[in-house]
Amino acid sequence: MSSHKGLNGTCSVHEYSGTFAGQSVRFKMTSVCGHVMTLDFLGKYNKWDKVDPAELFSQAPTEKKEANPKLNMVKFLQVEGKGCDYIVLWLDCDKEGENICFEVLDAVLPVMNPTHGGEKTVYRARFSSITDTDICAAMARLGEPDHNEALSVDARQELDLRIGCAFTRFQTKYFQGKYGNLDSSLISFGPCQTPTLGFCVERHDKIQSFKPETYWVLQAKVNVDKDRSLLLDWDRVRVFDREIAQMFLNLTKLEKEAQVEATSKKEKAKQRPLALNTVEMLRVASSSLGM
């Protein structure tokens, strides 16, 4: 295998020989840095003072442009993709990843070798982790990118842009000068982030205003024999009325023996832990750190 940096100086390109679709081929593997393209309004609609925020909802036209012009991602993909016969897309297996697939295809397909007789040249790998088992399994059952999922991201991006920009401009102008200690140079609004912030604040307020209530628990200790004793759990767990708790305590004190109604026994086997993929790592970390 040989490796080199691409023309943008950020993405590496790895080349190696192997087999694909029953023939010997030369593989070329590289990456992108998130979205290749981004959505924005045409230049004149980016002037806050000259455009009514309401116009951004319907009248303002949008355009796709490179997400990070300094990376020259489109040119980089075209240089590396020129003369290739097939492309296998290994982007993240979610809607955003599907959208990036088609951004890559828009850049690369025009410079790839032409197909003969409708031959399939575009493939999509679907995987849940980057272990060798998952990668080999994904390579063995390549599918196609889902255009509808990509379009749903285009729609979401346009909604985010229109709603975000319109409300950000509106509330920034509205709050300017209203509160002396508020930094109102930019008060941004996000269609996802702002409602999420609302949930966080609501939960914080509930925690701050919580008033603990006194409760009573009944604990009974039973001596099984001279050396062993058991602490029994109460079915009702707790009561908030002291008099009721006292009544149950008095009833319990009258008894000298406890009767076992049923026993159960089962074997448990604990498997050795598997290497973690991303999902398992998050689950274990959340549990261990109490998040």
Backbone bond lengths (Angstrom), bond angles and torsions (degrees), N, CA, C in turn:
res aa  C-N    CA-C-N  psi(-1)  N-CA   C-N-CA  omega(-1)  CA-C   N-CA-C  phi
1 M - - - 1.460 - - 1.519 109.90 -
2 S 1.329 115.80 142.37 1.463 120.07 174.48 1.525 108.85 -123.24
3 S 1.322 115.68 148.42 1.469 120.25 -179.17 1.521 109.83 -132.16
4 H 1.344 114.86 147.52 1.460 120.00 173.80 1.524 109.08 -153.92
5 K 1.326 116.09 159.48 1.461 121.09 176.31 1.522 109.84 -80.01
6 G 1.332 116.41 143.12 1.457 120.92 177.29 1.518 111.08 -74.95
7 L 1.341 115.99 177.70 1.470 120.09 -175.42 1.529 112.67 -64.27
8 N 1.350 116.80 -21.62 1.469 117.71 179.77 1.529 112.19 -84.27
9 G 1.336 117.13 -4.25 1.453 121.26 176.88 1.512 114.89 72.26
10 T 1.328 117.19 4.17 1.468 121.28 -177.36 1.526 112.13 -112.30
11 C 1.317 116.68 -47.52 1.466 121.17 -175.14 1.533 110.71 -92.20
12 S 1.329 115.64 131.07 1.468 120.58 176.76 1.519 110.40 -85.03
13 V 1.325 115.91 152.59 1.469 122.44 175.96 1.519 107.52 -122.65
14 H 1.339 116.44 125.73 1.471 121.90 -179.74 1.529 108.21 -113.45
15 E 1.319 117.17 131.31 1.471 121.48 -179.44 1.522 110.13 -122.06
16 Y 1.337 115.74 138.65 1.472 120.75 179.43 1.532 108.68 -158.87
17 S 1.322 115.74 161.65 1.472 121.45 -179.61 1.520 110.13 -97.31
18 G 1.333 116.21 149.24 1.462 121.17 179.07 1.512 110.55 -172.12
19 T 1.336 116.33 -163.65 1.475 120.40 178.16 1.521 109.33 -119.13
20 F 1.336 115.41 144.56 1.467 122.05 178.35 1.523 108.03 -149.51
21 A 1.331 115.38 131.55 1.476 121.14 -179.09 1.534 111.31 52.14
22 G 1.343 115.68 39.30 1.456 121.18 175.15 1.511 115.65 76.17
23 Q 1.323 118.49 15.24 1.463 120.16 179.96 1.534 110.35 -138.01
24 S 1.328 115.81 155.60 1.458 120.32 178.09 1.526 109.66 -74.13
25 V 1.314 115.97 132.02 1.468 119.99 -177.34 1.529 110.32 -138.24
26 R 1.310 115.16 167.43 1.462 122.24 172.27 1.535 107.10 -108.76
27 F 1.312 116.03 117.09 1.467 120.88 -179.35 1.529 110.46 -86.26
28 K 1.321 115.10 146.32 1.463 121.28 173.03 1.530 106.16 -133.55
29 M 1.330 117.20 118.96 1.470 121.20 -174.66 1.525 109.69 -118.39
30 T 1.339 116.26 130.81 1.462 120.20 176.44 1.519 109.73 -147.04
31 S 1.323 116.31 -170.06 1.465 120.01 -175.64 1.524 110.21 -143.34
32 V 1.334 115.29 173.68 1.467 121.82 170.69 1.524 107.36 -121.51
33 C 1.324 116.62 173.32 1.483 120.87 178.34 1.523 108.46 -112.37
34 G 1.326 116.54 80.03 1.470 119.89 -178.07 1.524 110.46 72.51
35 H 1.324 116.80 -148.82 1.469 121.24 -178.73 1.526 110.87 -66.84
36 V 1.326 115.14 137.52 1.465 120.69 177.08 1.534 109.22 -77.58
37 M 1.345 115.12 -40.04 1.462 121.01 -176.82 1.526 110.53 -116.50
38 T 1.330 115.46 158.68 1.464 120.71 174.39 1.522 108.50 -135.41
39 L 1.316 116.28 163.95 1.465 121.68 -177.62 1.529 108.90 -107.51
40 D 1.324 116.07 137.64 1.465 119.19 178.07 1.522 108.78 -150.55
41 F 1.347 115.36 163.63 1.461 120.10 175.00 1.527 109.54 -77.08
42 L 1.334 115.64 158.63 1.465 119.94 173.73 1.520 108.72 -63.06
43 G 1.326 116.18 153.82 1.458 123.11 -171.00 1.510 116.15 -44.15
44 K 1.349 117.88 -48.11 1.473 119.17 -172.11 1.533 112.39 -67.24
45 Y 1.353 116.55 -21.52 1.464 119.19 -179.45 1.528 112.37 -84.49
46 N 1.326 117.04 -0.26 1.465 120.35 177.03 1.524 111.95 -92.13
47 K 1.342 116.79 3.23 1.468 120.62 176.99 1.524 108.85 -93.42
48 W 1.327 115.83 109.86 1.463 122.02 -173.82 1.528 113.10 -58.93
49 D 1.328 116.55 -41.94 1.470 119.94 -172.49 1.524 113.00 -73.09
50 K 1.330 117.01 -23.41 1.466 119.20 -172.57 1.528 113.63 -101.05
51 V 1.350 117.18 -4.38 1.469 119.75 -176.04 1.524 109.93 -125.07
52 D 1.334 115.91 129.33 1.468 121.22 174.36 1.529 107.72 -71.01
53 P 1.357 118.72 127.80 1.476 120.23 -179.56 1.527 113.63 -51.88
54 A 1.332 117.55 -31.03 1.473 120.67 -179.11 1.527 111.43 -63.24
55 E 1.354 116.89 -29.79 1.469 120.43 -179.92 1.533 111.78 -63.64
56 L 1.340 116.29 -26.86 1.467 120.28 -176.16 1.528 111.97 -67.35
57 F 1.329 117.38 -19.52 1.470 119.97 -178.71 1.524 112.50 -71.05
58 S 1.331 117.06 -37.06 1.469 117.37 -172.06 1.525 114.19 -134.60
59 Q 1.340 116.97 -38.94 1.469 118.73 -170.77 1.519 113.68 -84.17
60 A 1.326 117.89 -28.61 1.468 120.46 -173.41 1.530 111.42 -74.84
61 P 1.344 118.20 120.07 1.468 120.64 177.38 1.531 111.38 -74.64
62 T 1.324 116.32 152.07 1.466 120.87 -179.65 1.526 110.15 -115.43
63 E 1.329 115.68 163.65 1.465 120.91 176.91 1.521 109.29 -143.94
64 K 1.345 115.62 150.91 1.473 121.07 175.67 1.526 108.01 -92.12
65 K 1.331 115.45 134.64 1.460 118.58 174.79 1.523 108.76 -143.47
66 E 1.325 116.23 167.06 1.463 119.56 -176.22 1.528 110.87 -60.12
67 A 1.333 114.83 133.50 1.458 119.92 -177.22 1.528 111.56 -64.11
68 N 1.328 116.49 -38.25 1.468 121.00 178.85 1.522 108.75 -137.84
69 P 1.345 117.35 90.66 1.475 120.67 -175.37 1.527 113.64 -55.39
70 K 1.344 117.26 -30.59 1.469 120.16 -178.23 1.530 112.02 -63.84
71 L 1.328 117.36 -26.28 1.469 120.39 -177.95 1.533 112.79 -81.58
72 N 1.348 117.44 -14.13 1.474 120.22 -178.86 1.529 111.47 48.79
73 M 1.337 116.65 44.33 1.461 120.37 -171.25 1.532 112.72 -64.43
74 V 1.326 117.27 -39.87 1.471 120.41 -178.72 1.530 109.86 -63.22
75 K 1.332 116.45 -47.67 1.474 120.29 179.75 1.522 111.05 -63.29
76 F 1.343 116.37 -41.22 1.464 121.60 178.86 1.533 110.88 -59.20
77 L 1.339 116.77 -46.03 1.466 120.86 179.65 1.525 111.43 -64.73
78 Q 1.317 116.59 -38.55 1.468 120.25 -179.81 1.531 111.59 -68.00
79 V 1.327 116.81 -39.01 1.470 120.19 178.55 1.528 110.11 -64.41
80 E 1.339 116.48 -45.10 1.467 120.08 -177.41 1.528 112.18 -75.46
81 G 1.332 117.14 -29.21 1.471 120.79 -177.16 1.521 114.07 -86.82
82 K 1.320 116.74 -11.21 1.473 120.00 -176.42 1.532 110.66 -62.28
83 G 1.330 115.50 129.04 1.466 121.02 177.37 1.525 114.41 82.11
84 C 1.331 118.19 3.70 1.473 119.61 177.99 1.532 110.30 -79.15
85 D 1.347 115.36 152.15 1.471 120.68 -179.94 1.527 112.21 -97.96
86 Y 1.331 117.38 -33.13 1.464 121.97 -178.08 1.524 109.67 -133.00
87 I 1.337 115.84 156.48 1.460 120.60 172.28 1.525 108.94 -134.44
88 V 1.326 116.46 130.11 1.464 122.57 176.28 1.523 107.62 -114.23
89 L 1.325 116.54 120.51 1.469 122.01 -174.59 1.529 110.48 -94.26
90 W 1.330 115.82 120.95 1.473 122.13 -177.86 1.524 111.26 -114.11
91 L 1.330 118.15 31.36 1.464 120.56 179.92 1.531 109.83 -70.22
92 D 1.337 116.17 166.72 1.472 120.92 179.64 1.522 111.04 -50.49
93 C 1.340 115.51 144.19 1.472 120.16 -177.44 1.524 110.93 -89.45
94 D 1.321 115.30 61.88 1.464 121.39 172.35 1.530 106.91 -143.06
95 K 1.326 116.79 -178.12 1.466 119.30 -175.21 1.531 111.94 -63.34
96 E 1.331 116.71 -39.76 1.470 118.97 179.26 1.528 110.08 -61.95
97 G 1.342 116.19 -43.17 1.467 120.88 178.25 1.517 111.49 -60.65
98 E 1.344 116.00 -39.38 1.468 120.98 179.45 1.523 110.30 -63.90
99 N 1.324 115.66 -39.50 1.461 120.68 178.76 1.528 110.90 -65.00
100 I 1.342 116.51 -41.45 1.471 120.49 178.95 1.532 110.12 -64.72
101 C 1.350 117.11 -33.54 1.479 120.52 175.73 1.524 110.55 -51.52
102 F 1.328 115.48 -47.57 1.468 119.17 -175.61 1.530 111.59 -76.06
103 E 1.335 117.38 -26.27 1.471 119.45 172.33 1.527 109.96 -65.41
104 V 1.335 116.95 -40.83 1.468 121.96 177.77 1.533 109.57 -65.29
105 L 1.340 116.66 -44.49 1.474 120.70 -179.45 1.529 111.51 -61.35
106 D 1.349 116.97 -40.27 1.475 120.10 179.15 1.523 110.75 -59.47
107 A 1.336 116.64 -33.63 1.463 120.50 -179.06 1.526 111.94 -80.45
108 V 1.348 116.79 -39.44 1.464 121.08 -168.08 1.530 114.53 -92.29
109 L 1.328 117.39 -38.98 1.488 119.27 -174.41 1.528 113.98 -54.26
110 P 1.350 120.21 -40.38 1.481 119.09 -179.19 1.525 114.24 -62.15
111 V 1.363 118.16 -22.28 1.471 119.17 -176.61 1.530 112.84 -105.62
112 M 1.340 117.58 -2.52 1.471 120.27 178.15 1.523 110.45 -76.32
113 N 1.331 115.45 162.78 1.468 119.27 177.98 1.526 110.14 -63.01
114 P 1.339 117.94 141.82 1.469 120.22 -179.74 1.532 111.16 -65.64
115 T 1.334 115.76 148.93 1.478 120.53 -179.32 1.522 109.82 -84.36
116 H 1.339 114.32 160.16 1.474 120.04 178.43 1.525 108.66 -120.83
117 G 1.320 115.30 116.74 1.472 120.13 175.62 1.519 114.37 66.40
118 G 1.333 116.85 40.52 1.473 120.98 175.59 1.518 114.50 66.27
119 E 1.309 117.48 27.60 1.468 121.80 179.97 1.533 110.23 -64.89
120 K 1.333 116.84 140.87 1.464 121.52 -179.29 1.533 109.57 -75.78
121 T 1.320 115.70 125.97 1.470 119.75 -178.03 1.526 113.25 -123.51
122 V 1.349 116.94 -11.83 1.470 120.96 -176.76 1.523 109.31 -111.41
123 Y 1.324 117.05 125.32 1.469 122.31 -179.14 1.526 109.77 -128.79
124 R 1.329 114.41 154.69 1.477 120.53 178.93 1.527 109.08 -127.02
125 A 1.337 116.60 125.93 1.467 121.81 176.66 1.527 108.92 -92.90
126 R 1.342 115.95 134.48 1.473 120.34 179.25 1.526 108.82 -119.68
127 F 1.323 116.11 124.51 1.466 121.26 -173.42 1.526 109.20 -149.73
128 S 1.347 116.12 158.54 1.468 119.44 -179.86 1.523 112.24 -112.86
129 S 1.326 117.14 -13.36 1.466 119.88 176.15 1.528 108.16 -154.97
130 I 1.341 115.93 165.24 1.464 118.63 -178.28 1.530 109.96 -105.21
131 T 1.341 115.00 52.91 1.464 121.06 169.04 1.524 107.32 -92.43
132 D 1.327 116.80 156.97 1.475 118.55 -177.49 1.532 111.71 -59.86
133 T 1.339 117.12 -35.76 1.471 120.32 179.80 1.523 110.72 -62.33
134 D 1.341 116.58 -47.86 1.468 121.15 -179.09 1.525 111.92 -64.84
135 I 1.340 116.37 -39.48 1.459 119.99 -178.34 1.530 110.79 -66.41
136 C 1.340 116.14 -44.77 1.476 119.80 179.10 1.527 110.94 -63.94
137 A 1.340 116.44 -40.06 1.471 120.71 179.19 1.523 110.40 -64.82
138 A 1.338 117.00 -40.67 1.470 120.67 179.64 1.530 110.98 -65.74
139 M 1.337 115.76 -39.72 1.468 120.07 -179.78 1.531 111.27 -66.88
140 A 1.332 115.84 -29.37 1.476 120.27 -178.24 1.530 112.35 -78.26
141 R 1.349 117.16 -18.23 1.475 118.90 -178.84 1.537 110.23 -132.97
142 L 1.303 116.03 60.08 1.464 121.63 -179.82 1.523 111.23 -67.45
143 G 1.330 115.40 140.24 1.463 120.13 178.60 1.516 110.87 -116.79
144 E 1.348 115.05 -147.55 1.468 120.64 179.12 1.520 109.25 -124.93
145 P 1.341 118.11 150.71 1.473 119.53 176.13 1.531 110.39 -67.49
146 D 1.320 116.73 147.53 1.466 122.82 -176.26 1.532 109.73 -95.83
147 H 1.335 115.44 108.48 1.466 119.79 -175.48 1.523 111.69 -67.89
148 N 1.343 117.46 -34.93 1.469 120.28 -179.02 1.527 111.54 -64.35
149 E 1.338 116.73 -39.21 1.480 119.75 177.55 1.525 110.03 -63.85
150 A 1.340 115.81 -39.88 1.469 119.87 179.09 1.525 110.55 -64.09
151 L 1.328 116.53 -40.92 1.473 120.56 179.68 1.525 111.44 -65.44
152 S 1.343 116.43 -33.60 1.472 119.33 179.19 1.529 110.44 -64.77
153 V 1.340 116.45 -33.47 1.473 120.22 176.68 1.531 110.11 -70.73
154 D 1.345 116.85 -38.77 1.477 119.82 175.71 1.527 110.27 -57.12
155 A 1.350 115.53 -44.22 1.470 120.34 179.74 1.526 110.51 -63.89
156 R 1.344 116.17 -43.49 1.469 120.47 179.89 1.521 110.83 -63.30
157 Q 1.341 116.35 -40.15 1.471 120.27 179.94 1.534 110.66 -63.11
158 E 1.339 115.72 -41.29 1.468 118.52 -179.34 1.524 110.97 -68.14
159 L 1.343 116.47 -40.66 1.471 119.63 177.05 1.528 110.52 -62.51
160 D 1.343 116.33 -45.18 1.470 120.57 178.77 1.534 110.95 -58.30
161 L 1.337 115.26 -43.82 1.467 120.00 -177.96 1.529 111.13 -65.17
162 R 1.337 115.39 -50.61 1.476 119.36 -175.49 1.536 111.22 -66.06
163 I 1.345 116.46 -49.37 1.468 120.04 -178.27 1.531 110.16 -67.48
164 G 1.346 115.50 -46.77 1.463 119.93 -177.37 1.511 112.45 -59.75
165 C 1.338 116.72 -49.50 1.471 120.02 -177.93 1.524 111.51 -66.91
166 A 1.340 116.86 -44.62 1.472 120.27 -177.50 1.524 110.63 -61.53
167 F 1.341 117.58 -48.80 1.463 120.30 -177.50 1.529 111.99 -72.76
168 T 1.332 117.18 -34.51 1.469 119.58 177.71 1.519 109.79 -61.96
169 R 1.330 116.03 -46.64 1.471 119.36 -179.83 1.528 110.81 -65.49
170 F 1.345 115.62 -42.61 1.466 119.90 -177.70 1.530 110.87 -62.63
171 Q 1.353 117.06 -51.81 1.468 117.94 -174.32 1.530 112.45 -74.65
172 T 1.358 117.05 -28.11 1.467 118.74 175.63 1.528 109.78 -63.04
173 K 1.355 115.78 -46.48 1.475 119.58 178.61 1.525 111.08 -65.32
174 Y 1.337 116.13 -39.43 1.464 121.32 -176.47 1.525 111.98 -64.78
175 F 1.348 116.56 -40.91 1.466 120.20 -174.25 1.536 113.72 -86.06
176 Q 1.340 116.85 -12.42 1.469 118.83 -178.72 1.531 110.31 -60.77
177 G 1.349 115.94 123.78 1.460 120.42 178.68 1.518 115.04 80.93
178 K 1.355 117.38 -3.32 1.479 119.33 -178.25 1.524 111.46 -78.39
179 Y 1.338 117.42 -38.82 1.458 121.48 -178.71 1.524 108.61 -126.19
180 G 1.306 116.26 129.45 1.464 120.89 -174.90 1.514 114.28 -63.30
181 N 1.343 116.63 -36.75 1.476 119.31 -174.66 1.527 112.64 -96.81
182 L 1.328 118.35 10.20 1.470 121.24 -178.55 1.524 110.09 -95.33
183 D 1.343 115.88 125.76 1.470 119.79 174.74 1.522 107.25 -78.26
184 S 1.331 115.97 97.77 1.471 119.85 -173.00 1.523 112.43 -104.65
185 S 1.353 116.50 25.36 1.469 118.41 177.66 1.523 110.31 -65.63
186 L 1.339 116.65 -33.14 1.469 121.31 174.66 1.527 108.48 -155.90
187 I 1.330 115.92 117.11 1.472 120.70 176.44 1.524 106.60 -116.23
188 S 1.317 115.75 96.21 1.468 119.75 -170.60 1.524 112.09 -79.71
189 F 1.319 114.54 152.26 1.461 122.65 177.29 1.520 108.02 -125.11
190 G 1.329 117.13 130.86 1.472 121.44 175.80 1.512 109.58 -122.76
191 P 1.328 118.77 130.83 1.472 121.09 -178.75 1.528 113.50 -57.83
192 C 1.349 117.45 -27.25 1.474 120.27 177.04 1.522 110.73 -98.12
193 Q 1.343 115.66 -46.77 1.461 119.62 -172.05 1.528 112.72 -67.12
194 T 1.335 117.58 -38.78 1.466 119.50 -175.34 1.533 112.23 -67.25
195 P 1.356 119.92 -47.50 1.472 118.61 174.76 1.533 112.17 -61.53
196 T 1.341 117.36 -36.52 1.466 120.26 178.27 1.529 110.30 -63.18
197 L 1.336 116.43 -41.93 1.462 120.93 175.80 1.527 109.64 -59.33
198 G 1.337 116.16 -38.22 1.469 121.05 177.35 1.522 111.87 -59.25
199 F 1.348 116.48 -44.42 1.475 120.22 178.29 1.526 110.55 -61.60
200 C 1.361 116.25 -42.28 1.475 120.88 -178.53 1.529 110.53 -63.24
201 V 1.338 115.70 -44.59 1.472 120.10 -179.24 1.527 110.34 -65.08
202 E 1.345 115.91 -42.21 1.474 120.35 179.40 1.530 110.71 -60.27
203 R 1.327 116.18 -43.95 1.467 120.48 179.50 1.532 110.36 -66.41
204 H 1.339 116.60 -41.41 1.468 120.95 178.45 1.532 110.59 -60.36
205 D 1.341 115.67 -43.16 1.474 119.70 179.66 1.524 111.20 -62.32
206 K 1.349 116.47 -39.90 1.469 120.09 179.13 1.528 110.82 -63.50
207 I 1.344 115.61 -41.92 1.471 119.79 -179.85 1.533 110.08 -65.13
208 Q 1.339 116.15 -42.71 1.468 120.24 -178.73 1.528 112.47 -66.17
209 S 1.347 115.65 -35.08 1.472 118.96 -176.58 1.533 112.67 -92.24
210 F 1.336 117.48 3.14 1.471 120.74 -178.11 1.531 110.86 -66.78
211 K 1.333 115.71 131.97 1.463 121.15 177.06 1.521 108.32 -113.85
212 P 1.343 118.25 112.30 1.465 120.53 -178.58 1.534 111.23 -64.60
213 E 1.332 114.64 144.00 1.464 121.50 -178.41 1.524 108.60 -114.72
214 T 1.328 116.81 136.12 1.460 120.46 -179.29 1.533 109.88 -72.09
215 Y 1.338 115.62 137.77 1.472 119.65 176.64 1.525 108.96 -138.91
216 W 1.349 114.75 166.48 1.457 120.98 -177.04 1.524 110.28 -123.29
217 V 1.321 115.25 142.06 1.467 121.99 -178.83 1.525 108.11 -122.61
218 L 1.326 116.03 140.56 1.463 120.77 177.67 1.526 108.59 -101.12
219 Q 1.329 117.61 123.59 1.455 120.97 178.48 1.525 109.75 -119.76
220 A 1.304 116.15 128.87 1.465 120.59 178.62 1.521 109.41 -121.07
221 K 1.327 115.45 133.54 1.460 120.99 179.16 1.518 108.10 -112.24
222 V 1.333 116.51 127.24 1.464 121.40 -176.69 1.527 108.87 -115.92
223 N 1.329 116.23 129.46 1.460 120.63 175.79 1.516 109.66 -86.16
224 V 1.350 116.89 114.28 1.472 121.22 -179.29 1.526 108.43 -75.76
225 D 1.308 116.51 -45.98 1.470 122.43 171.62 1.531 107.10 -151.56
226 K 1.301 116.99 -164.05 1.471 119.77 -174.72 1.529 112.73 -62.92
227 D 1.319 115.81 -36.09 1.474 119.67 -173.11 1.527 114.42 -99.44
228 R 1.349 116.23 -13.59 1.478 118.39 -174.08 1.517 111.89 -124.17
229 S 1.336 114.62 141.42 1.474 119.35 174.29 1.533 108.82 -139.50
230 L 1.312 115.28 155.79 1.466 121.38 -179.58 1.526 109.42 -121.94
231 L 1.320 116.31 139.42 1.462 121.10 173.08 1.522 107.11 -99.59
232 L 1.323 117.03 118.92 1.467 121.35 -174.35 1.523 111.15 -90.19
233 D 1.334 115.49 142.31 1.472 121.26 174.63 1.520 109.20 -89.66
234 W 1.308 115.70 141.98 1.467 121.31 179.83 1.518 109.28 -85.39
235 D 1.330 117.36 132.00 1.467 121.77 179.55 1.530 112.04 -56.66
236 R 1.326 116.45 -37.72 1.472 120.05 -176.04 1.535 111.57 -81.05
237 V 1.306 116.66 -9.11 1.465 124.79 178.71 1.531 112.12 68.41
238 R 1.355 117.12 -63.63 1.467 120.62 -179.73 1.527 110.35 -153.95
239 V 1.341 116.67 159.42 1.473 121.86 171.47 1.526 107.90 -131.55
240 F 1.332 115.42 152.08 1.461 120.28 -178.12 1.537 112.02 -99.72
241 D 1.337 116.35 -0.02 1.465 121.70 179.51 1.532 109.02 -110.01
242 R 1.319 116.17 116.73 1.469 119.80 -175.64 1.529 112.04 -63.97
243 E 1.320 117.06 -37.10 1.472 120.52 -177.58 1.527 110.89 -63.62
244 I 1.324 116.59 -40.41 1.471 120.11 178.89 1.523 109.58 -66.74
245 A 1.339 116.56 -41.89 1.466 120.44 177.49 1.527 110.41 -60.13
246 Q 1.337 116.73 -41.79 1.468 121.50 179.60 1.527 111.16 -64.28
247 M 1.341 116.11 -38.67 1.474 120.90 179.02 1.532 110.44 -61.55
248 F 1.355 115.82 -46.44 1.475 119.60 179.20 1.534 111.00 -64.97
249 L 1.334 116.15 -37.10 1.454 120.23 178.79 1.535 110.72 -62.76
250 N 1.350 116.08 -43.94 1.469 120.73 179.66 1.519 111.07 -62.82
251 L 1.360 116.71 -41.03 1.476 120.87 178.85 1.525 110.40 -63.48
252 T 1.324 116.07 -41.30 1.476 121.25 -177.99 1.531 110.61 -67.29
253 K 1.335 116.68 -38.98 1.465 120.60 -177.66 1.524 112.69 -62.69
254 L 1.341 115.72 -25.70 1.470 119.45 -178.76 1.520 111.97 -71.17
255 E 1.349 116.38 -23.62 1.467 120.37 -175.45 1.526 110.58 -87.54
256 K 1.332 115.29 139.42 1.469 120.69 179.17 1.531 112.32 -103.17
257 E 1.344 115.67 -20.48 1.470 120.15 -177.98 1.520 110.69 -130.82
258 A 1.338 115.32 152.88 1.471 121.04 173.88 1.522 108.58 -114.91
259 Q 1.315 116.20 142.67 1.470 120.75 -178.57 1.530 110.61 -105.71
260 V 1.345 116.05 130.33 1.476 121.22 177.09 1.520 107.96 -82.17
261 E 1.335 116.96 121.38 1.472 120.84 -177.74 1.525 111.92 -90.51
262 A 1.318 117.93 -32.46 1.468 119.74 -179.29 1.526 109.43 -161.05
263 T 1.327 115.63 151.89 1.466 120.43 174.45 1.528 108.64 -129.40
264 S 1.284 114.92 153.00 1.473 118.93 176.23 1.523 108.53 -140.87
265 K 1.327 115.15 149.81 1.464 120.70 -177.32 1.521 108.67 -141.19
266 K 1.320 116.04 134.70 1.467 118.30 177.00 1.524 109.84 -148.79
267 E 1.315 114.20 153.31 1.465 120.14 179.32 1.515 110.12 -95.17
268 K 1.322 115.87 143.48 1.457 120.56 175.99 1.520 108.64 -125.49
269 A 1.335 115.12 138.30 1.469 119.94 176.68 1.520 107.98 -118.95
270 K 1.307 116.54 131.96 1.459 120.78 178.35 1.522 108.85 -106.70
271 Q 1.334 114.90 115.60 1.466 119.99 -178.92 1.525 109.66 -72.95
272 R 1.321 115.66 154.40 1.467 118.83 173.24 1.529 108.25 -65.05
273 P 1.327 117.99 143.79 1.477 119.66 -175.92 1.529 111.94 -68.29
274 L 1.334 115.24 141.76 1.468 121.24 176.48 1.523 108.93 -84.74
275 A 1.324 115.85 159.31 1.466 119.76 172.78 1.529 108.02 -60.68
276 L 1.321 117.27 144.16 1.459 120.76 -172.64 1.532 111.68 -86.04
277 N 1.351 115.60 132.14 1.461 118.17 162.95 1.528 106.89 -90.29
278 T 1.325 117.59 179.48 1.466 120.50 -172.85 1.528 112.01 -59.93
279 V 1.340 116.05 -44.84 1.472 120.50 -177.03 1.529 110.21 -62.82
280 E 1.342 116.68 -45.81 1.469 120.56 -179.91 1.520 111.23 -65.70
281 M 1.338 116.31 -38.11 1.467 119.61 179.10 1.524 110.80 -61.06
282 L 1.345 116.12 -43.55 1.467 120.33 179.17 1.525 110.97 -63.87
283 R 1.354 115.68 -40.40 1.469 119.59 -178.73 1.526 110.81 -65.13
284 V 1.335 116.15 -47.61 1.475 120.82 -179.46 1.535 110.73 -64.68
285 A 1.334 115.93 -43.31 1.477 119.96 -179.08 1.524 110.48 -63.93
286 S 1.338 116.90 -42.83 1.466 120.41 -179.88 1.522 110.86 -62.19
287 S 1.344 115.66 -42.72 1.457 120.37 -179.15 1.527 110.83 -67.44
288 S 1.324 117.11 -46.80 1.468 121.66 -176.15 1.520 112.46 -67.67
289 L 1.335 115.97 -37.08 1.469 120.45 -177.65 1.521 112.48 -89.66
290 G 1.359 115.57 -1.68 1.460 119.63 177.54 1.521 113.36 66.79
291 M 1.339 115.70 35.64 1.482 119.66 -178.60 1.524 110.55 -92.89
